[in-house]
Amino acid sequence: NPQARNWDAVLKLFYFVHCINDRADLKSNILILLLWK
């Protein structure tokens, strides 16, 4: 499913960018990713 792989890549990019921008929000980002799956 190409669409699913693309969405997974988007989530990883979102997570990566947020980790760089605000490391203090790491746990929140993990929670968001878990909820979005």
C-alpha positions as CSV (number, residue, x, y, z in Angstrom):
1,N,0.0,0.0,0.0
2,P,2.0,3.0,-1.3
3,Q,-0.4,5.4,0.5
4,A,0.3,3.8,3.9
5,R,4.1,3.9,3.3
6,N,3.8,7.6,2.3
7,W,1.8,8.4,5.4
8,D,4.4,6.6,7.6
9,A,7.1,8.7,6.0
10,V,5.2,11.9,6.7
11,L,4.7,10.9,10.4
12,K,8.4,10.1,10.7
13,L,9.3,13.5,9.2
14,F,6.9,15.3,11.5
15,Y,8.4,13.5,14.5
16,F,12.0,14.2,13.4
17,V,11.4,17.9,12.8
18,H,9.6,18.3,16.2
19,C,12.4,16.5,18.0
20,I,14.9,19.0,16.6
21,N,12.7,22.0,17.3
22,D,11.7,21.1,20.8
23,R,13.3,18.2,22.5
24,A,11.4,18.9,25.7
25,D,8.3,17.8,23.8
26,L,9.6,14.4,23.0
27,K,7.1,12.4,25.1
28,S,4.2,14.5,23.7
29,N,5.4,13.7,20.1
30,I,5.6,10.0,20.9
31,L,2.1,10.1,22.3
32,I,0.8,12.0,19.2
33,L,2.3,9.3,16.9
34,L,0.8,6.5,18.9
35,L,-2.6,8.1,18.8
36,W,-2.4,8.8,15.1
37,K,-1.6,5.3,14.1
